[in-house]
Amino acid sequence: ADPRTNEDAEPFETLTLVELQNITGKEALGPGQSAAVDPIAVNWAIDCGLRIGVLDGRDIRRIEDALEGRPFEGTLVQPE
């Protein structure tokens, strides 16, 4: 659930790529649309077996933690 519209929304600590794809969909976003994670990027990550860190990039410490392999505040998305 989107925390901007649902006060009961809870963050995900981990997801699989397929679970994320179920949330984002598979189709490209239309003009003017935006999302936390681009559906085409999710498709590509599935094809390549990549891990994705979804985090608030405005906090440099979160980025540093994720890049250094430390626990970070956000969602770790992994292949099945």
TAWOZI-V399404 format. One record per residue. N is the residue number from 1. SS is DSSP state (@ for helix, = for strand, . for the rest). PSI is psi in degrees with one decimal (* if undefined). Layout:
# TAWOZI-V399404
n:N ss:SS psi:PSI
n:N ss:SS psi:PSI
This chain:
# TAWOZI-V399404
n:1 ss:. psi:149.8
n:2 ss:. psi:118.8
n:3 ss:. psi:-16.7
n:4 ss:. psi:-23.0
n:5 ss:. psi:-8.7
n:6 ss:. psi:108.7
n:7 ss:. psi:-16.3
n:8 ss:. psi:3.2
n:9 ss:. psi:139.9
n:10 ss:. psi:141.5
n:11 ss:. psi:154.0
n:12 ss:. psi:129.6
n:13 ss:. psi:-39.1
n:14 ss:= psi:151.7
n:15 ss:= psi:159.5
n:16 ss:= psi:163.1
n:17 ss:@ psi:-38.4
n:18 ss:@ psi:-40.1
n:19 ss:@ psi:-41.4
n:20 ss:@ psi:-40.3
n:21 ss:@ psi:-35.0
n:22 ss:@ psi:-28.2
n:23 ss:@ psi:-45.9
n:24 ss:@ psi:-24.8
n:25 ss:. psi:177.5
n:26 ss:. psi:-14.6
n:27 ss:. psi:150.3
n:28 ss:. psi:149.0
n:29 ss:. psi:148.8
n:30 ss:. psi:171.0
n:31 ss:. psi:131.5
n:32 ss:. psi:-8.4
n:33 ss:. psi:152.6
n:34 ss:. psi:159.2
n:35 ss:. psi:159.8
n:36 ss:. psi:-34.8
n:37 ss:. psi:128.4
n:38 ss:. psi:130.2
n:39 ss:@ psi:-36.2
n:40 ss:@ psi:-36.8
n:41 ss:@ psi:-37.2
n:42 ss:@ psi:-44.2
n:43 ss:@ psi:-44.1
n:44 ss:@ psi:-41.9
n:45 ss:@ psi:-38.8
n:46 ss:@ psi:-47.8
n:47 ss:@ psi:-34.4
n:48 ss:@ psi:-6.0
n:49 ss:. psi:35.8
n:50 ss:. psi:155.4
n:51 ss:. psi:148.0
n:52 ss:= psi:135.7
n:53 ss:= psi:122.8
n:54 ss:= psi:115.4
n:55 ss:. psi:167.6
n:56 ss:. psi:105.7
n:57 ss:. psi:-3.5
n:58 ss:. psi:-13.8
n:59 ss:. psi:104.5
n:60 ss:@ psi:-30.7
n:61 ss:@ psi:-37.5
n:62 ss:@ psi:-41.3
n:63 ss:@ psi:-46.4
n:64 ss:@ psi:-46.1
n:65 ss:@ psi:-46.4
n:66 ss:@ psi:-44.7
n:67 ss:@ psi:-30.4
n:68 ss:. psi:-0.7
n:69 ss:. psi:12.1
n:70 ss:. psi:159.8
n:71 ss:. psi:141.5
n:72 ss:. psi:157.5
n:73 ss:. psi:112.7
n:74 ss:. psi:-159.1
n:75 ss:= psi:129.2
n:76 ss:= psi:121.6
n:77 ss:= psi:124.0
n:78 ss:= psi:156.8
n:79 ss:. psi:164.8
n:80 ss:. psi:*
